[in-house]
Amino acid sequence: MPFRLLDFLTIAAVVLISLAPLLFLPKDEGKTVVITWHGEEIYRGSITKDQTVVTPDGLNTIVIENGSVRMESAECRDRICVRSGAVSPSHPIVCLPNRVVVTVIGTEEVDSGTW
């Protein structure tokens, strides 16, 4: 028995209704920024909340804004951490001289190197 127009419309409606909730989910919900300094966690918060975090020694400034995280300034010789750009789940920011690590957790992204 061949498909009729009503069959195709029914299938299309079911597919659209099942995908509709994906349109309303916030993009960055569930992502958490974790900042550690000398091995101690000094900040943990949502990536959606704009915030500026300064390390206890005042040498590093981390800015969380518009759903991204970056090292704004660092008092170290090479400043690789500042030039590295925004954090992604598979690319944390590390400032070795000042022992600061900035990571984003709580996402489903998987780096192929982790397998």
C-alpha positions in Angstrom: 0.0 0.0 0.0 1.7 3.3 -1.1 2.1 6.3 1.2 -0.4 9.1 0.9 0.0 12.8 1.5 -1.6 12.5 4.9 1.0 9.9 5.9 3.9 12.2 5.0 2.3 15.1 6.8 1.9 13.0 9.9 5.5 11.8 9.9 6.8 15.4 9.3 4.6 16.7 12.2 5.9 14.0 14.6 9.5 14.8 13.7 9.0 18.6 14.1 7.3 18.2 17.4 10.0 15.9 18.7 12.8 18.4 17.7 11.0 21.5 19.0 12.3 21.4 22.6 15.9 21.6 21.2 15.1 25.2 20.0 14.3 26.4 23.5 17.3 25.0 25.4 19.9 27.6 26.5 23.1 27.1 24.7 25.5 27.4 27.6 23.3 25.9 30.4 25.2 23.4 32.4 28.7 24.7 31.7 30.7 25.5 34.7 33.9 27.5 35.0 36.5 26.2 37.5 39.5 28.3 38.4 42.3 26.8 40.5 45.3 28.6 41.9 48.2 26.6 43.4 46.0 23.5 43.3 43.2 25.1 45.3 39.8 25.9 43.7 39.2 29.6 44.1 36.1 29.9 41.8 33.4 27.7 40.5 30.4 29.3 38.7 28.2 29.3 35.7 29.6 30.4 32.4 26.5 32.5 31.8 27.2 34.8 34.8 29.5 37.7 33.9 32.2 37.9 36.4 35.8 39.0 36.9 38.0 36.9 39.1 41.4 38.0 40.4 43.8 35.4 41.9 44.6 35.9 45.6 48.1 37.1 44.8 46.7 39.6 42.3 48.8 38.4 39.4 46.1 37.0 37.2 42.7 38.4 36.1 40.2 36.1 34.5 37.1 37.5 32.8 33.8 35.5 32.3 31.5 37.3 29.9 29.0 36.6 27.1 29.4 32.8 27.7 33.1 32.7 27.3 36.1 32.8 29.6 39.5 34.3 29.0 42.6 35.4 30.9 42.6 39.1 30.6 46.0 39.8 32.3 48.8 37.9 33.9 52.0 39.1 35.6 54.3 36.5 34.0 57.1 36.8 31.5 55.7 35.2 28.4 51.9 35.7 28.8 51.0 32.7 26.8 47.9 32.3 28.9 46.7 35.7 27.8 47.3 35.0 24.2 45.7 31.6 24.2 42.2 33.1 23.9 38.9 31.8 25.2 38.6 28.6 27.1 36.9 25.6 25.5 36.1 22.2 27.2 39.0 20.6 25.4 41.4 23.6 25.7 41.9 24.9 29.2 44.0 28.0 30.0 47.1 27.3 32.1 49.5 29.9 33.5 52.4 27.8 34.7 54.5 30.5 36.3 51.6 31.6 38.5 50.1 28.1 38.8 46.6 29.0 37.6 44.3 26.7 35.6 41.0 27.8 34.1 38.7 25.0 32.8 35.1 24.6 31.6 33.3 21.5 32.7 29.8 20.0 32.3 29.6 19.7 28.5 29.1 16.8 26.3 32.0 17.7 24.0 34.6 14.9 23.8 38.1 15.3 22.5 39.1 12.4 20.2 42.3 12.2 22.1 40.5 11.2 25.3 39.5 7.8 23.8 
